[in-house]
Amino acid sequence: MITDAKKEEVKDAADIVEVVSDYVKLKRSGSGFTGLCPYHNEKTPSFNVNPNLRIYKCFGCGESGDVFKFIMDQDGISFPEAVRELADRYGVFIPEDEPDQERGENYQIKEGMYHALKFAGYFFYRNLIENPEAEKAMAYLQKRGYNREIIKRFGLGYSPASGNELYNAALGAGIEIEYLAEADLIKPSNRGEGYYDTFRGRLMFPIFSPTNKVIAFAGRVLGNEKTAKYINSAQTKVYNKSEVVYGVNFAKNDIRKNKEVILVEGYTDVITLNEHGVKNVVASSGTALTPGQMKILHRYGERIVMIYDSDNAGQAAMKRGINIALAEGMEVQLLELPDGEDPDSFVKQFGKESFDELKQKKAQDFVDFLMLKADEEGRLEKPTELAKVISEILEAIANISESIQQQLYVQHLHQKTQKFRRGSDRDLFEELERVKAQKQKERDRDRFRAQKQQERQVQQRIQNNDEPPLPDEEFPIDGPMIDEVQFQAPTRKKPSYEKELIRLMITYKNPMVEYICSLTNDRLFEDEELAEFYRDIVERFKKGEEINIEVYSEKASPYPRLMGDVLLKQHSASDRHAEKIGVEYKVDRNPYRTAKSTIKTLELSFFKRKREELAEKMKTATPEEKQKIIKVQADIQSKITQRERVDSDDFYPDPKGEKDNPQSDKVFSYKMKGEK
């Protein structure tokens, strides 16, 4: 749980004017700022931001709140996520909620992947701008009318064709192979040694999360090579294809303003429409539209306008998209462009005003559009085909959850088909009920199958008495050992709070080393490499030797590798915030407060490990030993409870000679007799 003190620290550090300016163009007005409200459409600014009170208020629609609420509303994230996002941006360290190893490992892997993906984005962009090999890619973009500003805004880039330039550059920057592989930026060589870049000789489109993190890439082939036109990153821990929409990070605020999202097929359609002023546009990232993607879009808008190609594949994708959007509860419209045009070519030739006018006049609801397409195909004149058309439309209507809307669309369908069929709308309502019953039957059957499959898997594991494989069974190695740079077997991830303690000592040098060492020692560490790192820092401190990043970057292995992991940064600093407060940006706004939070997490982890060890010893202990164990268990639980109930800033003494807090007792006396 994030403490109230941490929330206030983040709120105090966050510049609400800077945060809101990412979404709204603000102008100074007296002691505050005004702009067009991001919550509703307006022509005269009524949205006000007060930097002194650190709040915003719209006098048009009534929306108001603080910086946390604004980020929650604009990015569609939870309160804890908003706090952590702002903490990362403004350099306030927040430790993990629980020192649970499994959760900590997953968190660290994701952090490492984000860092690797961000590095790759810069790498591809620099190659597009600076590498002569990218001339063909740059010519393609210039032909499409993309200037340097557009290229930079969308992070377009180029992946060198040689096959290992990203890999080598990332290793040189201290990024671990594991993170590159997990992010699908590199793949193991088929020859059994080394790695190669996933993307080679392609124009690169970074794919962003709604909060502007690079989470994947799409690479477009250049020329007429006989290969896939586009390849996308594989599914990863940070990239779920079925829940990602290309361009939503750029479009979300305009979607919210217009209450409408325009869905197109291609990456370049999104970029070109943006360039010409149509901002509320996204693409489905080269995949068939999914319920997860639609849920993301519904977070920002109520209406979707779909623009698909007129070929068979495009029309089939459109029909699937209609059903998914209706099931999500969105209002659905379809827009067909003139023959031979796609969104990219149309807006280039005719401009934004013509596009908006065409959308306003020609966009149709799904019943009208499907009837129009059926009429063009000659299906309405044939009784058997007409019946199929009506069934298809009723299947779409059956996805709507609101019964009143279902009734209105059925009546609308009745009016559209009156001249082709006899009968009342009652026939259509009866058919709708049959379709709905059939859909429910299919859902029940799918649920039953999934349940049975899960039961079979559980029974199979029980029968086989399955156990996790031993390391040698999981990673057999035949022949000579592979070079460490080419292959690293998966290992237990290093706890983030242990790395954080090392970072603080290296970053803030002797005063911080002295403070941390007065409250901790190496036996608190679970990871042996980090414990050795800690001991080395302490020895250098005792000898009066230099402690800094350069020293450890130049030391023998494993220190350079550990340095890259310890100093891993996910976000760049806020330049405006640094300029405002007049100091150089640092990761910690209050280093000693950060140290206290980290020490608390470290101690809690230590105590909980000891508690688990004692529970295991209890199983085989003699009656006398059990009595001793129970006493120690009670003592340890008391320590855990104390630390969980008291904020770290109050629990640990401040530096510079304050009297020791009587609660900050030493934690190293809980060894069982005979334990080394």
Buried (B, 14 or more C-beta within 10 A) or exposed (E): EBBEBBBEBBBEBBBBBBBBBEBBEBEEEEEBBBBBBBBBEBEEBBBBBBBEEBBBBBEBEEBBEBBBBBBBBBBBBEEBBBBBBBBBBBBBBBBBEBBBBEEBBEBBBBBBBBBBBBBBBBBBBBBBBEBEBBEEBBEBBEEBEBEEEBBEBBBBBBBBBBBBBBBEBBBEEBBBBBBBBBBBBBBBEEEEEBBBBBBBBBBBBBBBBBBEBBBBBBBBBBEEEEEEEBBBBEEBEBBBBBBBBBBBBBBBBBBBBBBBBBBBBBBBBBBBBBBBEBBBBBBBBBBBBBBBBBBBBBBBBBBBBBBBBBEEEBBEBBBEBBBBBBBBBBBBBBBBBEEEBBBBBBBBEBEBEEBEEBBEEBBBBBBBBBBBBBBEEEBBEEEEBBEEBBBBBBBBBBBBEEEEBBBBBBEBBBEBBEEBBEEEBEEBBEBBEEBBEEEEEEEEEEEEEEEEEEEEEEEEEEEEEEEEEEEEEEEEEEEEEBEEEEBEEEEEBBBBBBBBBBBBBBBBBEEBBEBBBEBBBBEBBBBEBBBBBBEBBBEBBEEEEEBEEEBBEEEEEEBEBBBBBBBBEBBEBBEEBBEEEEEEBBBBBBBBBBBBBBBBBBBBBBBBBBBEBBEEBEEEBEEEBBEBBEEBBEEBEEBBEBBEEBBBBEBBBEBEEEEEBEEBEEBEEBEBEEEE
